[in-house]
């Protein structure tokens, strides 16, 4: 699966590239959403998210992961609503990736369509150790 680099975050010695798959890019563009919305501010991404995934509560590394990472947006999840009978129903798609690196964590970014402000969905991503 081909991905496109859409940005990069640097925080001290840490560096993370942000990429998106073609189908996710097309979906977001069709909803009127800029790809820049997928890149968080560096402090929030590292301190409030990634470091919690890398380090335990004792602040010791869980495993040797290095200082370079890649975030790949490859999935869209839309809610169809919740019912007592069926629970939460979702739709969407996921582009499969052939990765030769261990996935560190999965997460997502909640977005609202510019074309239809009542439509909310998740742009889901995975984080891997950089291949470089």
N, C-alpha and C positions, 0 to 999 in steps of 0.2 A: 504494500500500500504506500503510495507516494504522499508525502506531507510537505507543507510549505511553512517556512519560518515566518512568523509574524511579529516577533520581538524578542527582547532579552532583558533580564533583570540581573543586576549586580548588587551584592550586599557584602561588603568586606571582601573576604577571599572567596565567597560563593558566587557562582554564575549559573543562571538557568535560561535555557532557550525555550521559547514558546512556539509550538507548531500546531497546525490544524490540517485535518484531512480535507480532501476536495469536496466531499459531500456535505460535511459540516460547514465549510466555508460558503458553499452555495446556499444552504439552508439559512444561514445567518444573513447573508446578503439579501435573500428574498424577503426576510422579515424586516429589513431596513436597519440592521444592527451592524455597527462598525466592529471590525476585528479587534480594534484597540480596547474594546470593553472586556476582552478576555485576559488582559494583562493587568494584574493587581498592582498595588503599590508594593515596593520591595519590603518595607518593614512588616506589613501585615502578612505577606506571603511567607517570609522566612520565620519571623518570630512567633506568629500566631498559628502557623500551619505546618510548614515543612520541618522545622526543628522539633516539633512535637512528634513527628513521624520518625525522625532519625534518632533522637535521644530519649532515654527513659526519664522518669521523674527524678532520678539521681543525677541527671545531666551527663551520664556516661554513654558513649556511643553504643547503640544496639549492635551495629556491625560497621565494618569499614565501607563507607559509601563514597568517599571522596568529597570534592567541593563543587563538582559540576554536574548539573542535572538537565533533563529535558522533560517538558510538559507537552503532552500531545492530546489535543481535543479530538476525540474520535466517536463521540456518541451524543445523540439528542434524545431527551426523555420528556414527553408531554404527559400531563395528567389528564385523564378522562373523567376524573371525579372519584368519589368514594361512596360505597353503598354498604349497608349492613350485610347484605347477602354475598357480595363479591369482594369487599374490601377496596383497597386502592387499585384502580385500573389505570394502566399507562400504555402509551404507544410511543413510537419513535423508531430509531435505527441505531445501529452500531457498526462502524467499519472495523473489520478485523485487521490487526496489525501483526506482522511477523517480527517479533522482537528477540534479539539475542541477549537481552539484559533482563534482570529481575525487576518486576514492577514493585516499586517502593510503597506506593499508596494510590488509591482511586479517590476521586472527589468530583465536584461539579460546581458550576457557577449558575446561579439563578438569574434568568434574563426575562425581559418583557419586550414583546414585539413592538416595534415602532409603528408598523402598519396597522396592528390591532392591539391596542393597549390592554385589552382584557385577556390576552393570550400570554400566559407565563409558561416557561419551560426551563429545563436544565441543559446546559452544555457541559457534558461530562468529560473528564480527562483522567489521564494516568500520569504518574511521575516515574521516570526511570533514571538510573545513573547515566551520565553522558557517555556516549560511545567514544568520544575523542580521548 
